[in-house]
């Protein structure tokens, strides 16, 4: 693809070509190559025009800095442009859509330069807490033998706390941290997050403070200052939707669009099997045996792998998505993003976002708006039909049958049989 195919207006082409060649001003090989690279990633002409237009802001900044070659470009240039120059620009204010769009275009351009070998591996500018974060993760891996997944979770939650600390998130200033400040942060965090996030933040902070004591960054162990929020097992009712609502949700999806075809196949699968969102994300082509009509879901959360019959409804929705709507990308995962750059759905959060959007569009109210909604719906329906808890546990991949006990709380028909009569006066 050439620039002429994307930039229809001759003035835009002239504006690019009159600039000197270089990384900041790549009208020839580099801007044309960037255009072709975006096209190969599956971007539309409209999106490519936006990216090329937004790169002009970066060009002007590099021009002011005297950067005329890719060898002069550093991560400091990118960091200063995104954090200092761009927010002060008259064309966009802090947090605006345009500012985020320009930052996204610059990041895509850096990926292109790196992939083509114009620059070495491009790392984001280090934050003030980066060395502290790296030391903590290395300590977990070395002394606690933490798994890679655990390290990713610890990083995710500790970054939130360190960003909240701001300038105090350095080794030199950690000594000023108090138990009251720690408690205040955790309690405020707990008000706006669910049980899973609270537990992850709690364990992250406690291990972090133990690490700080071991390294003598702080003198007193603040891990005890992180409050314990009690959570009682089986204390809440499962937050599912009724079967009629699930059917209405499926009927509301327009399958003629690429996103509709994909979302319908995902929700049909969740509704039919009650699997986790992460299991749908991880589904690969070799997990489906079309000849024997079987589908295999890998185990998650220490559960069990499930080998289930491939139903007609699931099979037909999958074929519709694969044959008509799935991007032509050679990767083993089945479900991909619908916008370029095309890639597999990253995790269960992506599935939950899809479901939440579809449920709100269909005006379906529920305590939860994620993949778990259909998991609860599936288990509750199975229980109402008289299936044993052992059978339900096997179907949804629970290794411990006690985990399945929560669904007995919504089996009102069985509960009514053991209810005591109300005493008469």
Rosetta blueprint (number, residue, H / E / L):
1 X L
2 X L
3 X H
4 X H
5 X H
6 X H
7 X L
8 X L
9 X L
10 X H
11 X H
12 X H
13 X H
14 X H
15 X H
16 X H
17 X H
18 X L
19 X L
20 X L
21 X L
22 X L
23 X L
24 X L
25 X L
26 X L
27 X L
28 X L
29 X H
30 X H
31 X H
32 X H
33 X H
34 X H
35 X H
36 X H
37 X H
38 X H
39 X H
40 X H
41 X L
42 X L
43 X L
44 X L
45 X H
46 X H
47 X H
48 X H
49 X H
50 X H
51 X H
52 X H
53 X H
54 X H
55 X H
56 X H
57 X H
58 X H
59 X H
60 X H
61 X H
62 X H
63 X H
64 X H
65 X H
66 X L
67 X L
68 X L
69 X L
70 X H
71 X H
72 X H
73 X L
74 X L
75 X H
76 X H
77 X H
78 X H
79 X H
80 X H
81 X H
82 X H
83 X H
84 X H
85 X H
86 X H
87 X H
88 X H
89 X L
90 X L
91 X L
92 X L
93 X L
94 X L
95 X L
96 X L
97 X H
98 X H
99 X H
100 X H
101 X H
102 X H
103 X H
104 X H
105 X H
106 X H
107 X H
108 X H
109 X H
110 X H
111 X H
112 X H
113 X H
114 X H
115 X H
116 X L
117 X L
118 X L
119 X L
120 X L
121 X L
122 X L
123 X L
124 X L
125 X L
126 X L
127 X L
128 X L
129 X L
130 X H
131 X H
132 X H
133 X H
134 X H
135 X H
136 X H
137 X H
138 X H
139 X H
140 X H
141 X H
142 X H
143 X H
144 X L
145 X L
146 X L
147 X L
148 X H
149 X H
150 X H
151 X H
152 X H
153 X H
154 X H
155 X H
156 X H
157 X H
158 X H
159 X H
160 X H
161 X H
162 X H
163 X H
164 X H
165 X H
166 X H
167 X H
168 X H
169 X L
170 X L
171 X L
172 X L
173 X L
174 X H
175 X H
176 X H
177 X L
178 X L
179 X H
180 X H
181 X H
182 X H
183 X H
184 X H
185 X H
186 X H
187 X H
188 X H
189 X H
190 X H
191 X H
192 X L
193 X L
194 X L
195 X H
196 X H
197 X H
198 X H
199 X H
200 X H
201 X H
202 X H
203 X H
204 X H
205 X H
206 X H
207 X H
208 X H
209 X H
210 X H
211 X H
212 X H
213 X H
214 X H
215 X L
216 X L
217 X L
218 X L
219 X L
220 X L
221 X L
222 X H
223 X H
224 X H
225 X H
226 X L
227 X L
228 X L
229 X L
230 X L
231 X L
232 X L
233 X L
234 X L
235 X L
236 X L
237 X L
238 X L
239 X L
240 X L
241 X L
242 X L
243 X H
244 X H
245 X H
246 X H
247 X H
248 X H
249 X H
250 X H
251 X H
252 X H
253 X L
254 X L
255 X L
256 X L
257 X L
258 X H
259 X H
260 X H
261 X H
262 X H
263 X H
264 X H
265 X H
266 X H
267 X H
268 X H
269 X H
270 X H
271 X H
272 X H
273 X H
274 X L
275 X L
276 X L
277 X H
278 X H
279 X H
280 X H
281 X H
282 X L
283 X L
284 X E
285 X H
286 X H
287 X H
288 X E
289 X E
290 X L
291 X L
292 X L
293 X L
294 X E
295 X E
296 X E
297 X E
298 X L
299 X L
300 X L
301 X L
302 X L
303 X L
304 X L
305 X L
306 X E
307 X E
308 X E
309 X E
310 X L
311 X L
312 X H
313 X H
314 X H
315 X H
316 X H
317 X H
318 X H
319 X H
320 X H
321 X H
322 X H
323 X H
324 X H
325 X H
326 X L
327 X L
328 X L
329 X L
330 X L
331 X L
332 X L
333 X E
334 X L
335 X L
336 X E
337 X L
338 X L
339 X L
340 X L
341 X L
342 X L
343 X L
344 X E
345 X L
346 X L
347 X L
348 X H
349 X H
350 X H
351 X H
352 X H
353 X H
354 X H
355 X H
356 X H
357 X H
358 X H
359 X H
360 X H
361 X H
362 X L
363 X L
364 X L
365 X L
366 X L
367 X L
368 X L
369 X L
370 X L
371 X L
372 X H
373 X H
374 X H
375 X H
376 X H
377 X H
378 X H
379 X H
380 X H
381 X H
382 X H
383 X H
384 X H
385 X L
386 X L
387 X L
388 X L
389 X H
390 X H
391 X H
392 X H
393 X H
394 X H
395 X H
396 X H
397 X L
398 X L
399 X L
400 X L
401 X H
402 X H
403 X H
404 X H
405 X H
406 X H
407 X H
408 X H
409 X H
410 X H
411 X L
412 X H
413 X H
414 X H
415 X H
416 X H
417 X H
418 X H
419 X L
420 X L
421 X L
422 X L
423 X L
424 X L
425 X L
